[in-house]
Amino acid sequence: MGAKNKDSVVEGAPVARWYALRIYSGHERKVKEGIEAEVERSGLGDKILQVYVPYERFIEVKNGKKRAMTKNAFPGYVLIEAVLDKQTRNLILDIPSIMGFLGVDDNPIPLRPDEVEKLLQPENAVTERTVVEAPYNVGDSVKVIDGPFSSLAGVVHEVCPERMKVKVMISFFGRSTPTELDFSQVKSVSQ
């Protein structure tokens, strides 16, 4: 007997895709748990396969002391792998703290496989960071040079030098969205 291809699809059967949900920042775990509880209650585990909160692990070096840290990589977003139909979409959108799917004109746009792969990889990578003086100031224009928002421009809204992060307001699908990025993921744009 030949081995089955895990990527084979029954002809005509809907395919699960990855989507990004816009949620209230800080509610990522609550939303994940809420979706998982509703999926279990409704028996839709065959249509809503995974809920994932992208995070990054790193070791922070501050004043000569090392601390292992885990941080949400994209505050305000949760990823979901699902077969979207009316039933699953309504179940997802009825969860408190969810503002909607990332997309255009209320139509969810699936993430590209290469984007999903990048977002699912961080759990294996641990980097070491040293807290340094912030190279950016609030109001600076920057361009994202690394990550899923690469090549988008924005304005620094908040600077966190102890975590080596900046919160950048990025215009994403016609909406200004706060996105937290590492200092190394952005570069200054000369005015």
Secondary structure, DSSP 8 states (H G I E B T S, - for coil): -----TT---TT----EEEEEEE-TT-HHHHHHHHHHHHHHHT-TTTEEEEE--EEEEEEEETTEEEEEEEESSTTEEEEEE---HHHHHHHHTSTTEEEESEETTEE----HHHHHHHHGGGG-EEEEE----S--TT-EEEE-SSTTTT-EEEEEEEEGGGTEEEEEEEETTEEEEEEEEGGGEEE---
